[in-house]
Amino acid sequence: MGFEPPQRLVRALGEMYGDGTAADWLDRLPTLTERAVGAAGPDLAVERVAAPGGRSALVLL
C-alpha cells in the first residue's frame, strides 16, 4: 500500500517535532499503516487516504 501522507499532517509533525524527526517517522508510515491494516483482518481494505487529513492523525477510507 503506497501513499503520500497528507501535507497537513506533514506540516504539523514538522512544526511539532522538527523536520528531521518528522521525516524519519513519515518514511516509516506506509509500513506501519500496512501492518495495522493487516492486523485488523482480511476483510479490511483501504481505498484511499483522506485529504486534507488531520493534524495528528491519518484517516484511511
Helices and strands as residue ranges (DSSP letters): H 7-17, H 19-39
